[in-house]
Amino acid sequence: MKILFLYYPQSSFVEHDCASLSRHFQVERIGYKNPCDAIRMIVPIWRSDLTFSWFASGHSFAAVLLCKIMGKRSVVVAGGYDVAYEPEIDYGQYTLPKHKRMYADIVLRNADIILSVSEFTRSEVLARVRPKRIQLLYPGIDTDKFRPLGEKEDLVMTVASSSGRVIRLKGLNSFIGAAALLPGVRFLVVGLSEADREELQSRAAENVLLSGYETQEELLAHYQKAKVYCQLSYRESFGMALVEAMACGCVPVVTERGALPEVVGDSGYYVPYGNIRAAAEAIEKALSSKRGLKARERVEEKFSLKKREQELRSLLEGLSR
């Protein structure tokens, strides 16, 4: 089977899927940058059996329409932002102008299969439209790479990388507020833009380190040292960094929002969004708990890259038949 793999933007989970599909099918890939790239898709779609796109946006809009014209199949992953509507924090494609929302609506209605990254995301899609077919398929991570190594330290961390400013989205005010209540514990925020670092620096206690973008290898080293990983977010469609940290034996402390309960289950601690004292108390419990092993086991059972690859291969082979 020949697959045209379309992506915008590039990310680790997108690369994982491309590599997984390439082990079983003939894959051609196109990186989408602007609407003119739709012209580049025409011939590759014609010689492919189906297209595979991450996110219901402009690039998948072009792919799905061209597939309908040419009688080809289309698969689109609904990844979160593309189906989100959070006007309180100005987040989500459905807070954008009408034509941007229209792209997502047309993609979600007309793709042969929509793959949702969580039950939460599935419910968001169904709140918008009725797709031809929608199926849950959790993202996966490499549990051989992301694994515990060495002794843990009294380090609490969070990763704040996302599009736009992330302070409210990722609950960073709660994170640095909890740090002020636990002065004997080190706290680390990774992935901040320069603007967000400057904004947080004036309010962060001395035990908080604010860092910018770091490589996967640098992140892995932090995960392996940290005892606790926090995801104090307003919402999460899945939480790749959370799952990577859990695979490394970090005890999760999260809000009861979005897909976070799906990911964490009973392996961590829950706090209300924006409640600094509750976050500090949960972090204190997590630092002395033994739930890191349980978090690792949950990732191996539900969110391994091997599991996703097997399920994705089976699904696409069934679609081609």
Number of C-alpha atoms within 10 A of each C-alpha: 12 16 24 24 24 24 21 18 11 12 9 11 15 19 12 18 19 20 13 18 20 15 11 12 14 13 18 16 15 17 13 19 13 10 11 9 14 18 10 12 20 15 9 19 24 16 12 19 18 25 27 26 25 24 27 28 25 20 25 30 24 18 28 28 17 20 23 14 10 12 13 20 23 27 26 27 24 29 20 25 20 23 27 21 17 15 11 10 14 15 20 16 22 22 17 13 9 10 11 16 18 16 19 24 22 18 29 32 18 21 28 22 23 28 24 26 22 26 18 20 25 22 12 19 24 13 10 15 14 13 18 12 14 21 15 16 20 20 24 23 24 16 19 12 12 23 18 24 13 7 9 17 15 14 18 29 25 26 25 25 18 13 9 11 17 20 20 18 21 23 24 24 19 22 29 25 19 23 25 20 15 17 13 10 17 17 27 20 21 20 20 22 19 12 9 18 19 12 11 17 14 8 13 19 18 12 16 22 16 20 16 15 15 14 8 11 11 11 18 20 14 21 30 23 21 26 29 31 31 29 28 31 26 22 23 24 24 24 20 18 20 24 29 26 32 34 31 29 30 35 33 33 27 25 25 21 20 21 19 26 19 15 24 24 14 14 20 26 22 23 21 16 21 19 17 22 15 16 27 22 15 20 29 16 16 22 22 12 13 16 22 25 16 20 25 24 16 20 24 21 9 14 23 20 21 15 17 20 20 12 13 17 16 11 14 19 13 9 14 11 5
